[in-house]
């Protein structure tokens, strides 16, 4: 087992939830934290603790984004008109690595980031290598020709583990996706409950 997979499994057990909905997650069998003290009864969590957990869950879900980058995303969400929590989700789902993951071009958001980094993705016909690049409504995202035969891509597209959300129009054979609209929280197929309102409270306090 790679260190990256071990880290993801440990994260699942720390939160006691199957963050990415993976069949092999240890939480499916053991719903307690890692380590020798993992089964101790937990006390009541403070409001700050709940806010911190909500922030860490969301940050980790999108490939363990750095704290600095996640805070900048929150600040942009707060700057925009409308509901800050919904804006935050919209910005996170507009990241190129998130779109690649949602389109099922890669099996995980972690591999999606690496996939983009390695130059395997084009946006509107131009190669983009920045995972945090914000995709706009109407943009066309496609897998470059040389990457279309990669086992990683073929396995992800054939996987029945997760569905493609309706804010993406995906052509699996052509390996092309169009970003139809910016989603709100209710549109996003999270395997666990996400609470962006608590993340907003965390940063606003």
QUISULSUL-V229136 format. One record per residue. N is the residue number from 1. PHI is phi in whole degrees, 0 to 359 (* if undefined). PSI is psi as a letter, one per 20 degrees, with the letter a starting at -180 (* if undefined). NEAR is the number of other ideal C-beta (glycine too) atoms within 12 Angstrom. Layout:
BEGIN
n & phi & psi & near
N & PHI & PSI & NEAR
N & PHI & PSI & NEAR
END
This chain:
BEGIN
n & phi & psi & near
1 & * & p & 11
2 & 286 & r & 11
3 & 298 & h & 10
4 & 296 & g & 18
5 & 294 & g & 20
6 & 301 & g & 14
7 & 297 & h & 20
8 & 293 & g & 33
9 & 296 & h & 27
10 & 296 & h & 25
11 & 297 & g & 32
12 & 304 & g & 33
13 & 289 & h & 26
14 & 297 & g & 26
15 & 273 & i & 37
16 & 69 & k & 25
17 & 220 & q & 29
18 & 273 & n & 28
19 & 307 & g & 36
20 & 254 & j & 34
21 & 68 & k & 24
22 & 278 & p & 25
23 & 298 & h & 16
24 & 268 & j & 18
25 & 300 & p & 26
26 & 295 & i & 28
27 & 296 & h & 29
28 & 297 & h & 17
29 & 248 & h & 13
30 & 232 & o & 19
31 & 266 & l & 19
32 & 215 & r & 21
33 & 291 & r & 23
34 & 284 & r & 22
35 & 89 & r & 12
36 & 292 & h & 8
37 & 257 & j & 11
38 & 297 & h & 19
39 & 266 & j & 14
40 & 296 & q & 10
41 & 292 & p & 9
42 & 272 & q & 16
43 & 281 & r & 7
44 & 291 & p & 8
45 & 273 & p & 15
46 & 289 & r & 12
47 & 300 & g & 14
48 & 297 & h & 15
49 & 297 & g & 16
50 & 295 & g & 21
51 & 295 & g & 24
52 & 296 & g & 23
53 & 297 & g & 29
54 & 299 & g & 32
55 & 292 & g & 35
56 & 294 & h & 27
57 & 298 & g & 34
58 & 291 & g & 43
59 & 296 & g & 32
60 & 289 & h & 30
61 & 303 & h & 41
62 & 271 & k & 42
63 & 90 & k & 36
64 & 58 & l & 26
65 & 302 & q & 30
66 & 297 & q & 16
67 & 301 & g & 18
68 & 298 & g & 12
69 & 290 & h & 23
70 & 294 & g & 31
71 & 295 & h & 20
72 & 296 & h & 20
73 & 295 & g & 36
74 & 298 & g & 32
75 & 298 & h & 19
76 & 292 & h & 22
77 & 296 & h & 33
78 & 290 & h & 24
79 & 288 & h & 14
80 & 283 & q & 20
81 & 290 & q & 10
82 & 98 & a & 16
83 & 285 & p & 17
84 & 297 & h & 28
85 & 296 & g & 31
86 & 291 & h & 27
87 & 299 & h & 29
88 & 298 & g & 46
89 & 296 & g & 35
90 & 300 & g & 34
91 & 291 & g & 37
92 & 295 & g & 44
93 & 285 & i & 42
94 & 272 & i & 37
95 & 298 & q & 38
96 & 299 & g & 42
97 & 295 & h & 42
98 & 292 & h & 45
99 & 294 & g & 48
100 & 299 & g & 51
101 & 293 & g & 43
102 & 297 & h & 38
103 & 284 & i & 43
104 & 65 & k & 36
105 & 277 & i & 45
106 & 221 & q & 39
107 & 283 & h & 32
108 & 222 & r & 36
109 & 289 & h & 41
110 & 293 & g & 33
111 & 290 & h & 32
112 & 296 & g & 36
113 & 298 & g & 32
114 & 295 & h & 26
115 & 300 & g & 39
116 & 292 & g & 37
117 & 305 & h & 23
118 & 277 & j & 23
119 & 80 & k & 19
120 & 269 & j & 34
121 & 236 & q & 44
122 & 242 & q & 30
123 & 240 & p & 34
124 & 52 & k & 20
125 & 87 & i & 13
126 & 247 & p & 17
127 & 290 & p & 23
128 & 235 & p & 30
129 & 243 & j & 21
130 & 251 & o & 19
131 & 302 & h & 37
132 & 274 & j & 29
133 & 307 & p & 28
134 & 270 & o & 27
135 & 282 & p & 39
136 & 257 & q & 20
137 & 301 & p & 19
138 & 97 & i & 16
139 & 295 & q & 29
140 & 251 & p & 28
141 & 248 & p & 44
142 & 218 & q & 33
143 & 278 & p & 39
144 & 294 & q & 27
145 & 309 & g & 16
146 & 291 & i & 15
147 & 259 & i & 27
148 & 291 & h & 24
149 & 262 & j & 15
150 & 293 & p & 23
151 & 302 & h & 14
152 & 305 & g & 27
153 & 289 & g & 31
154 & 297 & g & 20
155 & 293 & g & 18
156 & 296 & g & 32
157 & 296 & h & 30
158 & 273 & i & 15
159 & 290 & p & 22
160 & 261 & j & 11
161 & 292 & h & 22
162 & 212 & q & 24
163 & 262 & q & 16
164 & 274 & p & 27
165 & 291 & q & 27
166 & 283 & i & 17
167 & 276 & j & 29
168 & 240 & p & 35
169 & 256 & o & 23
170 & 243 & p & 30
171 & 251 & n & 19
172 & 299 & h & 22
173 & 292 & g & 12
174 & 277 & i & 18
175 & 55 & l & 31
176 & 232 & q & 29
177 & 227 & q & 36
178 & 244 & p & 25
179 & 278 & o & 35
180 & 284 & g & 26
181 & 197 & r & 20
182 & 279 & p & 32
183 & 282 & r & 29
184 & 256 & r & 22
185 & 308 & g & 26
186 & 296 & h & 17
187 & 277 & h & 20
188 & 276 & p & 32
189 & 279 & m & 25
190 & 288 & p & 29
191 & 288 & h & 23
192 & 232 & r & 25
193 & 286 & p & 20
194 & 255 & q & 33
195 & 232 & m & 25
196 & 299 & h & 39
197 & 297 & h & 25
198 & 288 & h & 28
199 & 294 & g & 38
200 & 297 & g & 27
201 & 298 & h & 22
202 & 301 & g & 31
203 & 282 & h & 29
204 & 280 & i & 18
205 & 283 & * & 14
END
